[in-house]
Amino acid sequence: MKRIYVVGTADTKGEELSYLKELAIEAGGAPLIVDVGIRTPAIRPDVAAREVAAFGPEGADRILSSDDRGAAVAAMGAAFARFLTSRDDVAAVLGIGGGGGTSIITAGMRALPVGLPKLMVSTLAAGEVGPFVGVSDIVMMPSVTDIAGLNRISRAILRNAAFAIVGMARAGEPPPSDKPAIGLTMFGVTTPCVTAAAAGLRDAYDCVVFHATGAGGRAMEKLVDNGFLTGVVDATTTEIADLVVGGVMSAGDDRLGAIVRRQVPYVGSVGALDMANFWAPETVPEQYRDRNLYRHNPQVTLLRTNADENRKIGEWLGERINRCEGPVRVLIPELGVSALDAPGKPFHDPQADAALFDTLEEVIEPTADRRLIRLPYHINDLPFSAALAENFREIARQGD
């Protein structure tokens, strides 16, 4: 029988954990309490902390007897992730915690597959939750009050959380698709391109589009690594510009790493490499203040990449492409790489684009499976979208 795992540190959150279990039963779920605390529990959990800690590489004693709370929290988080992924009866996970508990529980949640319900009631949920969520689908619910005993506010929050997680668990999985899933990357300024490319592929593929904001690229790479995505149309590689220039939407230096590791069919392009992202204008680093900046919205400011930066971007991308052993095509839209990079638009700069295109052509080493193709289109022209789709179909057939 699938169970709802109600997780917390039973040494400090025992009353709340027991209350959540009662609520989950009332809502029609089958809960069990899992203790991830470091000290003696205030209640009797269904799964003891020692059982969870035993999944740590150094064993339970090392975690539970540690005088270093920070080290113990980190080790328990790693142990909880291994514990959760060893179980075959997890219908959903509901966690409660402050700083330490949130760190431990979300470490386990992040190890679970996308789609399995995960809800974390946390004192930290109203702040920056990126480190806790990562590229997972964890729902963070602010506790409003501290989780330090039941009161009229905490009872309402926890009741909502319990009934929500039971509802998620009872919803079950959606009907499976009979088409293989592929990833596509999109930004607002490449939306026409990717929308048309996806439309041209949906008859044969389940098209999963990712917003290339850093988290989107990391999520796509994770799904390639775990085998969920069988190929990628990476039209919008803008996250690499942020990595090279120091913008706020980098996906990290493992971008394309999953493509290298898994050798999946890959069609890439240079979408939105004309820009790096920063927050409000006052957050733009001083060295960029006199550059070509565009206020995308009140929260986001775009920096137009110049020729020198585009050469560095081209070198970085080209070197990654050379590591790909699977079938690869890189398509270059010679008339512009984003909606802002067109005649009369604020980022139109053919010289900067040429530096990027020429560098890619110089760096990428062509083989029978690896080709760079230059096309006389803007990235948002329909013929370019059609070329992305056609090239993906071609290399995907080669792998069949």
N, C-alpha and C positions, 0 to 999 in steps of 0.2 A: 504494500500500500504506500502511495506517495504521501509524504508528510510535509507540513509547514514547519521549517526550522525557525524557532524563536530564539534569537541569539543575543547574548549580552554578558557582562561581567557580573556573575551572581554574587560576588562579594560586596558589591556596591549597588546593584540594580535588582536585587532579588524580588522585592515587592512588585516592581514594575513588570518583571518577567512573568511572575505568577499571574498578574492581572491580564497581561497580553494573552497568555495561554487560555485563560477563562473566556476572554472575548473571542478568540479564534474558534473555540469550541462552540460558543453561542452563534457565531456566524456560519457554522457548518463545516469548519475545517478540522483537520487532524494534526494538531500541533505537538511538538516536543521541544523542550527547553534545552538549549546547548550552552554550557558555561564556557566562556573564554577568559575568565578572570584568573588573576595570578595568585590570589589569596583565598582563604577559607570561605566557601560560599555561605550566604545567609539563608539559602533554601536548598532543597535537594533537587538538583536538575535531572533531567532524563539522560543527558550525556554530560559526564563530568569533565572538568577542565583537564584532568590528567589524561583522559582518553584522547582529547584533542591534542594536547601537548606532545603526546607520544609520537605524533606525526612529524615533529621537528627533527631535523637532521642530527641533533645532539641529544635527543630524548627528552622525556618529560621532566626529569629531576633538574636538568640544567636550566630549564625555563622557570619552573615553579619555585626553585630555591634561589633565584638570582636576586641580588641586592640592587642591581642596576635596572630600574624600572623601564627606561628607554629601550635597553637591549632586550628585556623580557617582552615588552610589547611588540617589538619588531619580530622576535622569534615566534611569538604566539601567532602573529598574523601569517607568517609563512607556514606554520603548522596547521592553522585553520584552513588555509587554501588547499593544502594537501589532503586534509581531512574531508573537506567538502567534495573535492573531485574524486575521492575514493568511494563515495556513496552513490547508490543507484535508486534512492527513494526520496530525492529532493524534489518537491513540487514547487517550493518557493522559499525564500529566506526573508525574514523580518528581523532587523537588528535595531537595538537601541544603545545609545552610548554618548559619552562625552568625547574628549579628545582621544584618549587611549582606546576606548571601545570602538569608536568610529574607525580608527586606523586599523585595528585588528579585523573587524568584521568586513569592512570594504575590501581588505586584501583578499579575503576569501571570496567575496562576491565577484570581484574582477576576474577570478579564475573560472567562473561559471560561464556557460555559453550564453550568447545574446538570445533574448527571448524568454529565458527562464526568469520568473518574477523576482525582483530584488528591491526591497524597500528599507531604507535606513533612516530611522528617526534619530536626529542628532542635534546637539547643542551648537554644532558648527555649520549646519545646513544653510543658514542665511548668509554665509560668507563665501569665500573662494573655495569651491568644492572640486575643482579640477583634479588635484592630486588624489582625492578619494575616488572619484568616478572613473578617471582615466578615459579609456575608449569603450567602456562598458555601458550598459543601459540601466544603471542603478538609479532609482528614484530617491532623491534626498528630501526628507520632510523635516522642516525646522521644528524643534521641540518647544519653542517659544520660551518656556521656563527651563530651568535646570532640571535634569532628571535626578531628583533627590527627594523621592517620596511622592505619593499621590496627592493631588489636589484637584480642584474643579477644572483647572486648565489642562493639566497633564492627563486627566482622565478622558477629556474630550479628544485630545490629540491622539492618545494611544488607541482609543476606540476607533477613530477614523482609520488609523494605520492598520489595525487588526482586520477590520471589515474590508479594507482596500486590498490587503494581501490575499485574503481568502477569495475575494472576487477575482483577482488576477489568476490565482491558482485554478479556480474552477473554470475559467475561460478556456483553458487548454491551449494546445498548439493550433495554429491555422492549418487549413488543408495544404498538403505539400504540393509544390509545383513540379510538373513533369519536365520542366526546362532547366538546363544548367544555369547557375547564377554567375553573372559577371559584374565587375565593378566599373563605374564611370565616375570621373571627377569633374566637378562643375563649380563655377563661381558666378556671381551675378553678371559679370561682363563676358562670360562665355555661355550663358544660358541658351541662346538660340542654337549654338553649335551642338551642345550636348543633348538638348531636347530632340533635335532632328536625328542625331546619331542613334540615340536610344530608340526612337520610333522606327528606325531602319533595322533594328536588331531584335525587337521584341517578339517577332514571330517565332524566333528560334531560341531566345535567351530571356531569362528572368533578369532584367536590368536593375541593378542596385546603384543609385546615384549618391555620391558623397560630396558634401560641401567642403571645398578645399580650404578649410580654415585652420589647419594644423591637426585638430582632433579628427577631422574627416579623413585626412590622409593616413593617420595612425590607425583609425578604425578599419579602413580598407586593407591596409597592410596586415593587420591582425587576422582579418577574415580570409585573406589569401593564405597566410601561414597555417591556419587551422583547416584549410581545405574547403571552406564554404564557397569561396569564389574560385572559379575555374579559369578565369582570364580577366584582363583589365584593358579598358579603353581610357587611358590616362591623358585626356585632352587638356587638363588644367593642372599643370605642374607648378603653379604659382608659389606653393609652399617652399620650393627650393630658393626662390628669390628672397623670401623672408629669412631662410637659414643663412644665406650668403651675406645679405645686407644687414641682418640684425633686426628684422621686423618681428611683430608679435604673433604671427600666424605660421610659424615654422612647424613642420611635422617631425623635426629632429633629423639627425644625420643618418638614420636608418631608412630614409625614404628610398623606395625601390629595393630595399633589402629583401623583402618577401618575394619580389619578382625574381631576384637572383637566386634565392634559396629554393623556390618552388618550380622555377622554370616554366611558368604558365605563359600562354600566348599573351603578348603585350603589344598594344599599339599606343604609342605615346605622342605627345605634341608639346607645344610651348605656350599653352593658354595662360594668359595673365602673367607671364614672366616680365611684362613691362612695368610691374608694380610690386612694391613691398608695403606691408600694412603696419600702421601705427594707430594708437587710439586718438583721442582729441588732439587738436593742433599743438597745444602746449606740451604734450608728451613726446613730440618728435625730437630726437636727439639734436643737439646744437649743430653738429656738422652737416645736418641735412636741412636746416632752416631756410637756406637761400636757394634750395633746389626747386624743381618743378613738383609742387604739392597740389593734391586735389582733395577737397573735402567731400568724401563719399556720402557721409551722413554726420550728424553731430558727434557720434562716438568714434568714427573711423576716418583716418586721414591716410591717403595713398601717396607714396613717393614714386616718381617715375624713375626706373632704373636707367643708368647711363651706359655708354658703350663699354667702359672699363668693367663695370659690375656685370654686364651681360656676357663679357668674355669669361669672367670667373664662373658665372652661372652655367655657361655652355660647357666649360671644362668639367665642372662637377657633374652635370647631367650626362655628358658624353662618357666620362669614365665609368659611371654606374651602368650605362647602357652596354658598355664593352664587357662588363662582368656577366651579363645575362646570356645564359646558354640556351634558353628556350627560344622559340620563334619571336622575333622582334621587328617592328616597323616604327620608325619615327617620321611623322609627317610635319612638314614646315609650311605654314600659311604665309606666303611671302608678302601679302598686302596688309598684314597687321595681326596682332595676337590677342586683342581684346576689343570690347566695344569702345574703349577710350583711345585705342590706337588705330585711328582711321583719319583720313583727311578732314581737317576742320575740327578734330577732337583734341582735347588737352594733352593727350599722351602720344600723339602722332610724332614719331621720330624714326624715320627709315634708317638713319645711320646707326642708331642704337640697336635696332632690330637686326641690321646686317651684321653687326659684331656678334650677336648671339647666333644667327644662322650660320655664318662662316665658321665660327668656332666649333659648333656642333659638327659641321661637315669635315673639319680638320681632325677632330678628336675621335669621332666614331669610326671604328674599324669595320668596314663592311665584310660580311660573309654571306654564305648561302641563306642563313637564317636571320641575318641582321642587316637591315637596309634603312637608309635615310632617303626620304622622298620629298623633294621641294615642289610645291604646287602654287600656281599663280592665282591664289584666292585669299580673301580675308578669312580669319578663323570662323566667323559667323555666317559665311556664305554657305548656302545649301550644298553646292558641289563639294566643299571641303568636308562637311558632315558626312556626305555620302561616301567620300573616300575613306574616312575613318571606319565606317561600318563595313565597307567592302574589303578593306585590308584585314579587319579583324576576322571576317568570315573566312578569308583565304588562309590565314595562318592557323585558325582554329581547325579547319579541315585537314591541314597538314598533320596536326597532332592526333587526329582520329585514327 
